[in-house]
């Protein structure tokens, strides 16, 4: 285990981010961690060690603020080896009840911040000709559930971003993994991490979007009982950073595996069923005779 590596972790004040930061520090790594409030983050981590821990107040919607935090990290530690784009939150509800600002806000945090932080750190990793980027996605970005359309869209975009980024960075020996977990006991289903979209009063009907209501009730009832262990997830992320060839996609949790497997089977069947139609869209092949 190379504990000389420097980690930069966003969204570190709670949930998986906080657990990961604590494990990294316990293992001897140097860590720069971002939150909307560095003082709260410092209290949550409960460690004063200026040699290894740098809590940062960062507004992830502000590129200048991101840039300043990265410079502070370089001033403190001299390099950045592992980036974890963990900041984000959930949103559940009917799309037609969702305000434009709510849509833009979740895109800004879940997707745009991931892209911006990566963009600002890439010159450092490229100069080092090494680095590892862990983007925290979700199985919902591959297999969604009723009521999670906007959230799933942001996480699907994170996965697509990660796939192409891996191609772009291969020549610099910079690795990329998008981690796609199912339900973990991280507080994700609490008001701190989940925006619940309520039906608009003018359009509220008892029998409207029953599938969304049932899915919402099912997920909320799982709070605190999710099968995923965030301590194990954090350990896996640390182990991945030591792999010379980490996976591009890593689904975490039995539910994530089962949902992804079922979708792959369904997608393959659909692809073959419509193969003739798919191929008919091209120009006719030119004869070589």
Secondary structure, 3 states (H helix, E strand, C coil): CCCCCEEEECCCCCHHHHHHHHHHHHHCCEEEEEECCHHHHHHHHCCCCCCCEEEEECCCCCHHHHHHHHHHHHHHHCCCCEEEECCCCEEECCHHHCCHHHHHHHHHHHHHHHHHHHHHHHHHHHHHCCEEEEEECCHHHCCCCCCCHHHHHHHHHHHHHHHHHHHHHHHHCEEEEEEEECCECCCCCCCCCEEECCCCHHHCCCCCCHHHHHHHHHHHHCCCCCCECHHHHHHHHHHHCCCCCCCCEEEECHHHHHHHHHHHHHHHHHHHHCHHHHHCCCCCCCCCC
